[in-house]
């Protein structure tokens, strides 16, 4: 069940100026996919705790899973704002778990594309971009998340390859992933001793444990355990002890699109509570006629719109190779706080209805914290901004 929403032109990409015909077509295709294939099944997937593999293949057929990636590997080159429009469109389902699970490959394929072996680039990578395989990035451990340099999982050279031992935690699509990109220690302590390895999902010695979460219920999350997992030499992605740099380069795009997702989710909450305020009668008139209520909506838009323009400009900067990691970090913080505040206000406007599972605002409210932690916690983002934007001497 979905509550009605009152569409606003300011939050509808089809009514935004300066979009190309191709960008409008991408967004329309994404919205059709959401309306026909996701929304009718979302409640069941949330109960089952994962997305079906058929959804990945359908998204691949539409070109969504390969958008923005090299044509040589089966992708479709696109600018970052086009990719942002796909994120905005998928967010209209009002469930962050859809994006987390469906697009979990998107944060692990770039290292494969720029530094993977010929075998991986010719076999696994095209299948990931077509939605025929599911991929996961495996960095976080029980010992730390944002502190990538503290990784303890180890890969040791052996006859004809590597032996991998250790564990990973909070891995998105960890229960279903066919290919895992695992960060492991191959050298000294610190960031300079980390390498990346492509680990097949059926590797001997790999075990998985599902984890229960507050939100993102339709996205499976797992703890992974590696017990003497043998890997061939060409499972190494990039140069030995240079994996940290590949992971860090990947974070900029992840954080930018998380910011776009947060803003889109805030928009879903706003439109849902606005429709309620138009129809709900209170003291003989619609809620929207009460000044204290309608001013909440202008405050929501006041918070959202600057972030939205900021995100579009940073997409352009990233296209031109000018994006600053510190500025992207600040946008992520601002956008996720916007999502938090608007979800909170929307539930307040919805009243008792906002406390029901039939409300998208209720689901999004449960997902706020993972958006403020995943991809780099608020506090880490502020520290990164200080270092990148000249605050630190």
Secondary structure, 3 states (H helix, E strand, C coil): CCCCCCCCHHHCHHHCCCCCHHHHHHHHHHHHHHHHHHHHHHHHHHHHCCCCHHHHHHHHHCCCCCECCCHHHCCECCCHHHHHHHHHHHHCCCCHHHHHHHCHHHHCHHHHHHHCCHHHHHCHHHHHHCCCCCEEEECCECCECCCHHHCCCEEEEECCEEEEEEEEEEEECCCCCCEEEEEEECCCCCHHHEEEEEEECCCCCEEEEECCCCCCCCCCEEEEEEEEEEEEHHHEECCCCCHHHHHHHHHHHHHHHHHHHHHHHHHHHHHHHHHHHHHCEECCEEHHHCHHHHHHHHHHHHHHHHHHHHHHHHHHHHHCCCCCHHHHHHHHHHHHHHHHHHHHHHHHHHHHHHHCCCCHHHHHHHHHHHHHHCCCCHHHHHHHHHHHCCCCC
